[in-house]
């Protein structure tokens, strides 16, 4: 399961780095919650926050959907938040 958590975290990092202007400032951390759920926190440069959110939140929703789809294939849940 730990490898799967790392895979989902890497997927989110890869997606976000492709969107932003400053990929070197992207930090994605995955934390295993007590209930077996993965909590992924995305941190980007202040100037890139709008790009990650997208119009009406479409980009962050798409990232969450892809992460949840990858996690469900491995049998766990994931929550993605932009910090």
HUNOR-V386950 format. One record per residue. PSI is psi in degrees with one decimal (999 if undefined). NEAR is the number of other ideal C-beta (glycine too) atoms within 12 Angstrom. D_LAST is the distance of its C-alpha to the last C-alpha in whole Angstrom. Layout:
# HUNOR-V386950
psi | near | d_last
PSI | NEAR | D_LAST
PSI | NEAR | D_LAST
This chain:
# HUNOR-V386950
psi | near | d_last
-34.6 | 17 | 25
-41.2 | 14 | 23
-39.6 | 12 | 24
-40.1 | 24 | 23
-44.6 | 30 | 19
-36.3 | 22 | 19
-43.6 | 23 | 20
-41.0 | 39 | 18
-42.4 | 31 | 15
-37.0 | 22 | 17
-47.5 | 32 | 17
-44.5 | 43 | 14
-45.3 | 30 | 14
-44.1 | 21 | 17
-46.1 | 31 | 16
-40.5 | 41 | 13
-28.3 | 25 | 15
-23.0 | 18 | 18
-38.9 | 28 | 16
162.7 | 31 | 15
-25.6 | 19 | 17
75.9 | 19 | 16
-22.0 | 20 | 16
-17.0 | 13 | 16
0.6 | 19 | 13
129.5 | 30 | 11
124.2 | 23 | 10
119.9 | 35 | 10
134.9 | 21 | 11
128.3 | 32 | 13
129.9 | 21 | 14
120.3 | 22 | 17
165.0 | 16 | 17
-30.5 | 8 | 21
10.7 | 12 | 22
6.0 | 18 | 21
148.0 | 23 | 18
131.1 | 37 | 16
117.6 | 27 | 12
125.3 | 40 | 10
127.2 | 24 | 6
132.0 | 37 | 6
127.6 | 22 | 5
169.4 | 32 | 8
146.1 | 21 | 10
-34.1 | 15 | 10
-13.8 | 12 | 13
-1.7 | 26 | 12
-42.4 | 24 | 9
-34.3 | 20 | 12
-35.7 | 27 | 14
-36.8 | 39 | 11
-46.5 | 23 | 11
172.6 | 21 | 15
126.8 | 12 | 18
26.6 | 10 | 17
17.6 | 16 | 14
-40.1 | 16 | 17
-49.0 | 27 | 15
-34.4 | 29 | 12
-40.6 | 18 | 15
-40.3 | 23 | 17
-44.3 | 37 | 14
-41.4 | 30 | 14
-44.9 | 20 | 18
-41.2 | 23 | 19
-42.0 | 40 | 17
-37.5 | 24 | 18
-43.4 | 18 | 22
-40.8 | 29 | 22
-39.1 | 31 | 21
-31.0 | 17 | 23
-28.2 | 16 | 26
-6.5 | 22 | 25
26.0 | 15 | 26
171.1 | 27 | 22
155.2 | 26 | 19
144.9 | 37 | 16
125.2 | 25 | 13
127.6 | 37 | 10
146.4 | 22 | 6
121.3 | 30 | 4
999 | 19 | 0
